[in-house]
Amino acid sequence: MYITTDILFIITIIAGLFFCYFGNRVLTGLVAVAGFFLFGFIGFFIFSSFTSGYIPIIGALVAGVVGLFLAKPLTYLIVFLLGAFGGLTIGLLVGIAADNLIIAIAFFVIGGILAVIFKKIIVIISTVLIGSTSIMFGIVGFSVKNSLITNLTYPAVFSGIENVSVNNLNDFTSLWKDVWEGLKDIFTQYVEGIQADPSVGNVLVLILILFIAFIVTGLFLQFKSAKKYID
């Protein structure tokens, strides 16, 4: 399965907007959707391990449908994963700054546990964090690649997934390691860039303001519309 970064960026922006602003309105549906994608990915990797062509895609769709029906019985597992990835969003920032992957993993686990305990509130916070990060990932990546932002260089983590072949779990694990190393390179690159060129810092400040704006507006709108859903 091959993807290009432009397609990836567009998908992440659209998915990010959905998670950031509408996560709580479809909490039940979101669990079903999460079940579909979770089982779909598992099915894809299983079938792609011993076959190719359209069979892995068909297997992913069948497994995804199974996930739809199993989503309700596995609600807490899926809620755990939503909270875990919300925690991972924070953990990556802290872990990259400390150059320690264990920190990111710890936030992943803590986020999942908190989501199970404080289910709906943490799921809302997680969807906002995941959505905001996804939006900014797409906007910045697409803008820098297509020279809409000229002060920043195109990070290796983006160019490294220009034509990614994801055919099995080993490829996915390798991709994750590349992304982790790439994110650390971005952090180092931008710190050095700010020191060398203040204009880079100005751009990053604007990006940070936009990122915070998505988080604040997402939290406000989701909690406002979710009062009747929160236990």
Phi, psi and omega in degrees: 000121183248137177229154175250158184294325179300315178296317180300316181296318179297317179297317182293326178293312181297313179297322180296317178298318179299310181294318186294319189250342185234009183303314185287333183289342180232042183305314179294314179295325181296321178297319179295317179297317179298320178297320179299311183289322180298308180292326179298315178296317179299314179298320180298313182292324179295310183290325182288347179288334182228008176209176183216192180073221182272351183300314179300324179293316178297317178298322179295319180294317179297313179297324178297319178297320176300319179298326177300316183284333181268357185300316182296310177299332182256027184306314184292328176294316182290320176298319177303315182294321178298313178295322181297317180288332172294317176295324179297327178301317177285318182300326178296318180297313180291316182296320179294318179299324180268357183054049183218109181294331181300324179298316179298319179295321180298316178296325177301311181292314181299317179300320179294317180296315179297325180295323179291322182285313182247055196321291193289322180295312182292325178297320178298311180299319181296316181295326177293314180296314179298315181296314181297317179296318180297317179300311183292323176303314181292314183297310182294314181300313181294318183293316181292316181299320184264019173062026174282332170243117187259351183280342183250145177275161181281111187295151181298328182297330179281314181294332181290342179248024180300315177222079184274135173258111180246098186246343180201180185296326179296319177297319181295318178297318178296320178298317180299318179297319179296320179295317179300312179295321179295320179296321176296321178297320178299314180302311180295317182299316183287326176297314178293324180295320179296320180294324183276329185217106182303333181296330176296319178299321179297318179296316181294326176297317178297319178297318180295319178298317179295319178299313179296323180298319178296318181296312183296311181293323178296314179297316181299309183291321181291314180292326179296317182274352186252008184306317183285348180265341186279127181292000000 
